[in-house]
């Protein structure tokens, strides 16, 4: 599930569940909506992402690249080290500001499972 919320200067994309090949059909519509909002800052909240593959990484990269082309910035908050690793392997980690101060809510995600450090895990 992907939700979009806005303020006058920021768009927040909140992602829950898997960000992978199975979700790719929804990516073009979401990208068009986010880009169309034309906010200076896109914050991608990944606190509830349970899995991301290269397809999900490509989606995030396309959002960051579109924002950068119009002078904006993209920040990742709540990104798990494994998700950052995927972006790094893709050579795209430098497209993102990493919010290292954000602390994800400790509640239980939709999958019902959490790792010992509090981050979501796949069901």
C-alpha positions as CSV (number, residue, x, y, z in Angstrom):
1,X,0.0,0.0,0.0
2,X,1.3,3.4,-0.9
3,X,-0.3,6.6,0.5
4,X,0.4,10.2,-0.6
5,X,0.1,13.2,1.6
6,X,1.1,16.8,1.1
7,X,2.0,20.1,2.7
8,X,2.7,23.4,0.9
9,X,6.4,22.4,0.4
10,X,6.5,18.6,0.9
11,X,5.0,15.4,-0.4
12,X,5.2,12.4,1.8
13,X,5.0,8.9,0.2
14,X,4.2,6.3,2.9
15,X,4.9,2.8,1.9
16,X,3.6,-0.3,3.7
17,X,4.3,-3.9,2.6
18,X,6.4,-5.1,-0.3
19,X,7.9,-2.7,-2.9
20,X,8.6,-5.2,-5.6
21,X,7.8,-6.6,-9.0
22,X,4.3,-7.6,-7.9
23,X,3.5,-3.9,-7.2
24,X,5.0,-2.4,-10.4
25,X,1.7,-1.9,-12.2
26,X,0.8,0.9,-9.6
27,X,4.2,2.7,-10.0
28,X,3.4,4.8,-13.1
29,X,0.2,6.3,-11.7
30,X,1.8,7.0,-8.3
31,X,4.9,8.6,-9.9
32,X,2.7,10.8,-12.1
33,X,0.7,12.0,-9.1
34,X,3.9,12.7,-7.1
35,X,5.6,14.5,-9.9
36,X,2.5,16.4,-10.7
37,X,2.3,17.8,-7.2
38,X,5.7,19.6,-7.9
39,X,6.7,20.0,-4.2
40,X,10.4,20.8,-3.5
41,X,10.8,17.9,-1.1
42,X,9.7,14.3,-1.4
43,X,9.9,12.3,1.8
44,X,9.6,8.6,1.3
45,X,8.6,6.9,4.6
46,X,9.8,3.3,4.5
47,X,9.1,2.4,8.1
48,X,6.6,-0.3,7.1
49,X,8.3,-1.6,4.0
50,X,8.7,-5.4,4.4
51,X,10.7,-6.1,1.3
52,X,12.2,-4.2,-1.6
53,X,13.7,-5.6,-4.8
54,X,15.4,-3.9,-7.7
55,X,12.0,-3.1,-9.3
56,X,11.0,-1.2,-6.1
57,X,14.5,0.5,-6.1
58,X,14.0,1.6,-9.7
59,X,10.7,3.2,-8.7
60,X,12.3,5.1,-5.9
61,X,15.2,6.1,-8.2
62,X,12.8,7.4,-10.8
63,X,11.0,9.6,-8.2
64,X,14.3,11.0,-6.9
65,X,15.6,11.6,-10.4
66,X,12.4,13.5,-11.4
67,X,12.6,15.6,-8.3
68,X,16.3,16.4,-8.8
69,X,15.7,17.4,-12.4
70,X,13.3,20.2,-11.3
71,X,15.6,21.3,-8.4
72,X,13.9,19.3,-5.6
73,X,15.2,16.8,-3.1
74,X,14.2,13.3,-2.0
75,X,14.6,12.0,1.5
76,X,14.3,8.5,2.8
77,X,13.1,7.9,6.4
78,X,12.9,4.7,8.2
79,X,14.8,2.8,5.5
80,X,16.2,-0.5,6.6
81,X,19.9,-1.2,6.0
82,X,19.0,-3.9,3.5
83,X,16.9,-1.3,1.4
84,X,19.8,1.2,1.5
85,X,22.1,-1.6,0.3
86,X,19.8,-2.3,-2.7
87,X,20.0,1.4,-3.6
88,X,23.7,1.4,-3.1
89,X,24.2,-1.6,-5.3
90,X,22.1,0.2,-8.0
91,X,24.6,3.1,-7.7
92,X,21.8,5.5,-6.7
93,X,22.2,6.1,-2.9
94,X,23.6,9.6,-3.6
95,X,20.2,10.6,-5.1
96,X,18.6,10.5,-1.6
97,X,19.0,12.3,1.7
98,X,18.9,9.7,4.4
99,X,17.0,10.8,7.5
100,X,19.0,9.2,10.2
101,X,17.2,11.0,13.0
102,X,13.8,9.6,12.3
103,X,12.6,6.7,14.5
104,X,9.9,4.5,13.3
105,X,6.8,3.9,15.4
106,X,7.3,0.7,17.4
107,X,3.8,-0.6,16.6
108,X,3.2,-3.8,14.7
109,X,3.0,-3.6,10.9
110,X,0.3,-5.2,8.8
111,X,2.4,-8.4,8.5
112,X,2.3,-8.8,12.3
113,X,6.0,-9.5,12.6
114,X,9.0,-7.3,13.7
115,X,12.7,-7.9,14.0
116,X,14.3,-7.5,17.5
117,X,15.4,-4.0,16.5
118,X,11.8,-3.0,15.9
119,X,11.9,-2.9,12.1
120,X,9.3,-4.7,10.1
121,X,10.0,-8.1,8.6
122,X,8.3,-10.1,5.9
123,X,5.5,-12.4,6.9
